[in-house]
Amino acid sequence: MESASRREACPFDGKRVTGVEVVRDGKLEQFRAGCEVVLSLGAIQTPKILMQSGIGDSGQLRSFGIGVIQHLPGVGANLQEHVLLAGCVWEYARPDQSRGACGDATFLAKSDPALATPDLQAFVANGPFLSAELSGQAPAGPAWSITPGLVRPQSRGQVRLTGAKHTDPVDIDLNILSQGADLRATMECVRLCREVGNGAAFRSLTKREACPGPVGDVELEAFVRNAAVPFWHYGQDGPGRPVGRGWQSSRLWHRRPARCGRLDHAECDYRQHHGALRDHRRALRRDTEG
Ligand SMILES: Cc1cc2nc3c(=O)[nH]c(=O)nc-3n(C[C@H](O)[C@H](O)[C@H](O)COP(=O)(O)OP(=O)(O)OC[C@H]3O[C@@H](n4cnc5c(N)ncnc54)[C@H](O)[C@@H]3O)c2cc1C
């Protein structure tokens, strides 16, 4: 299949996916699956194809005139993205100190010592790393930055359709920092980064802290919201969420592709654990061989 091809929809036999439909050179082509269909189009495009193929929240599908094959409200839900801040900037003590790139040094930390694993990650970067909202804060001289980040967010967003056609874009609502815990943890990360950046180890490099400076909690919250930029780590997560069962994309960490081929759609759900996936593959093999 040419990489320029677009996977448009999944044809069905009842509730069973039988292949994929592709528009190539302006023509619709169908490919029949020999064993199974694995959708692995990333966290945004995978739910789009599922929904436009009739698998998703029935209300949303019907509102776009899409026939419902399986009501599965988790499709498109539970979208998550790490939080990255572009705004903690220091001016070099001397212009000739500027060197290095982005991400030469990093650290992981916990916003709360009671956490089992770190939820914060920051990088040291050369240059003034500032969001569009904070671009006016760039110092006149060469600068360096620390980029606070939240890597275990609780906030969840949603991918929604805007239409039934493959050319219709999706509505992506990352909804980051909507949970108070995420906001508090991210503010804590800024405090930590300021402590590091203003600490003794960096003193010889630093003329002054350009941004955000010693602000109070209200200003710090505004700073966090203005400094937030994409981390390009979006994905969709697992079972047991309030929106119910769904799918997941094959992205970071232990994510699994949405596997639909020889499964009924009632089973086309998350395969979170290796064991479950292994069992599933065994069952598939039995199914194929039998
Ligand atoms: C700038 C940047 C830096 C990153 N840095 C890191 C990092 O340092 N560490 C890290 O772990 N992660 C990093 N990531 C995130 C990581 O790259 C992604 O999370 C990961 O690639 C997602 O994998 P995926 O298979 O789900 O989706 P993708 O890699 O996006 O793969 C989806 C594929 O499906 C194709 N596709 C989509 N729609 C269709 C369609 N309709 N028909 C046919 N094909 C289609 C796309 O062209 C693409 O090739 C970074 C991302 C970016 C953008």
The ligand as an SDF file (V2000), in Angstrom:
LIG
                    3D

 53 58  0  0  0  0  0  0  0  0999 V2000
    8.2730   16.7470   17.3710 C   0  0  0  0  0  0  0  0  0  0  0  0
    7.9650   15.4760   18.1470 C   0  0  0  0  0  0  0  0  0  0  0  0
    8.8650   14.9960   19.0620 C   0  0  0  0  0  0  0  0  0  0  0  0
    8.6050   13.8240   19.7680 C   0  0  0  0  0  0  0  0  0  0  0  0
    9.5350   13.3630   20.6510 N   0  0  0  0  0  0  0  0  0  0  0  0
    9.3200   12.1950   21.2890 C   0  0  0  0  0  0  0  0  0  0  0  0
   10.2880   11.6310   22.1400 C   0  0  0  0  0  0  0  0  0  0  0  0
   11.3770   12.1690   22.3030 O   0  0  0  0  0  0  0  0  0  0  0  0
   10.0090   10.4650   22.7940 N   0  0  0  0  0  0  0  0  0  0  0  0
    8.8030    9.8280   22.6230 C   0  0  0  0  0  0  0  0  0  0  0  0
    8.6020    8.7690   23.2120 O   0  0  0  0  0  0  0  0  0  0  0  0
    7.8680   10.3460   21.8170 N   0  0  0  0  0  0  0  0  0  0  0  0
    8.0990   11.5020   21.1470 C   0  0  0  0  0  0  0  0  0  0  0  0
    7.1390   12.0160   20.3170 N   0  0  0  0  0  0  0  0  0  0  0  0
    5.8410   11.3400   20.2680 C   0  0  0  0  0  0  0  0  0  0  0  0
    5.8650   10.1020   19.3680 C   0  0  0  0  0  0  0  0  0  0  0  0
    6.5080   10.4070   18.1420 O   0  0  0  0  0  0  0  0  0  0  0  0
    4.4130    9.7040   19.0990 C   0  0  0  0  0  0  0  0  0  0  0  0
    3.7550    9.5860   20.3200 O   0  0  0  0  0  0  0  0  0  0  0  0
    4.3430    8.3530   18.3780 C   0  0  0  0  0  0  0  0  0  0  0  0
    5.0110    8.4470   17.1550 O   0  0  0  0  0  0  0  0  0  0  0  0
    2.9050    7.9850   18.1320 C   0  0  0  0  0  0  0  0  0  0  0  0
    2.9080    6.7220   17.4450 O   0  0  0  0  0  0  0  0  0  0  0  0
    1.6070    6.1970   16.7070 P   0  0  0  0  0  0  0  0  0  0  0  0
    1.9770    4.9350   16.0230 O   0  0  0  0  0  0  0  0  0  0  0  0
    0.4430    6.1960   17.6390 O   0  0  0  0  0  0  0  0  0  0  0  0
    1.2420    7.3230   15.6450 O   0  0  0  0  0  0  0  0  0  0  0  0
    2.1330    7.9340   14.4510 P   0  0  0  0  0  0  0  0  0  0  0  0
    3.6060    7.7790   14.6770 O   0  0  0  0  0  0  0  0  0  0  0  0
    1.5800    9.3170   14.2400 O   0  0  0  0  0  0  0  0  0  0  0  0
    1.7240    6.9870   13.2440 O   0  0  0  0  0  0  0  0  0  0  0  0
    0.4890    7.0760   12.5920 C   0  0  0  0  0  0  0  0  0  0  0  0
    0.7250    6.8120   11.1090 C   0  0  0  0  0  0  0  0  0  0  0  0
   -0.5290    6.6510   10.4720 O   0  0  0  0  0  0  0  0  0  0  0  0
   -0.5150    7.3800    9.2690 C   0  0  0  0  0  0  0  0  0  0  0  0
   -1.9120    7.7590    8.9490 N   0  0  0  0  0  0  0  0  0  0  0  0
   -2.7250    8.5630    9.6620 C   0  0  0  0  0  0  0  0  0  0  0  0
   -3.9380    8.6410    9.0750 N   0  0  0  0  0  0  0  0  0  0  0  0
   -3.8870    7.8500    7.9650 C   0  0  0  0  0  0  0  0  0  0  0  0
   -4.8410    7.5180    6.9570 C   0  0  0  0  0  0  0  0  0  0  0  0
   -6.1030    7.9910    6.9610 N   0  0  0  0  0  0  0  0  0  0  0  0
   -4.4500    6.6600    5.9830 N   0  0  0  0  0  0  0  0  0  0  0  0
   -3.1800    6.1450    5.9680 C   0  0  0  0  0  0  0  0  0  0  0  0
   -2.2370    6.4340    6.9080 N   0  0  0  0  0  0  0  0  0  0  0  0
   -2.5940    7.2790    7.8880 C   0  0  0  0  0  0  0  0  0  0  0  0
    0.3640    8.5840    9.5270 C   0  0  0  0  0  0  0  0  0  0  0  0
    0.8500    9.1290    8.3280 O   0  0  0  0  0  0  0  0  0  0  0  0
    1.4580    7.9470   10.4110 C   0  0  0  0  0  0  0  0  0  0  0  0
    2.4800    7.4170    9.6330 O   0  0  0  0  0  0  0  0  0  0  0  0
    7.4000   13.1610   19.5750 C   0  0  0  0  0  0  0  0  0  0  0  0
    6.4630   13.6480   18.6470 C   0  0  0  0  0  0  0  0  0  0  0  0
    6.7500   14.8000   17.9330 C   0  0  0  0  0  0  0  0  0  0  0  0
    5.7520   15.2980   16.9100 C   0  0  0  0  0  0  0  0  0  0  0  0
  1  2  1  0
  2  3  1  0
  2 52  2  0
  3  4  2  0
  4  5  1  0
  4 50  1  0
  5  6  2  0
  6  7  1  0
  6 13  1  0
  7  8  2  0
  7  9  1  0
  9 10  1  0
 10 11  2  0
 10 12  1  0
 12 13  2  0
 13 14  1  0
 14 15  1  0
 14 50  1  0
 15 16  1  0
 16 17  1  0
 16 18  1  0
 18 19  1  0
 18 20  1  0
 20 21  1  0
 20 22  1  0
 22 23  1  0
 23 24  1  0
 24 25  2  0
 24 26  1  0
 24 27  1  0
 27 28  1  0
 28 29  2  0
 28 30  1  0
 28 31  1  0
 31 32  1  0
 32 33  1  0
 33 34  1  0
 33 48  1  0
 34 35  1  0
 35 36  1  0
 35 46  1  0
 36 37  1  0
 36 45  1  0
 37 38  2  0
 38 39  1  0
 39 40  1  0
 39 45  2  0
 40 41  1  0
 40 42  2  0
 42 43  1  0
 43 44  2  0
 44 45  1  0
 46 47  1  0
 46 48  1  0
 48 49  1  0
 50 51  2  0
 51 52  1  0
 52 53  1  0
M  END
$$$$
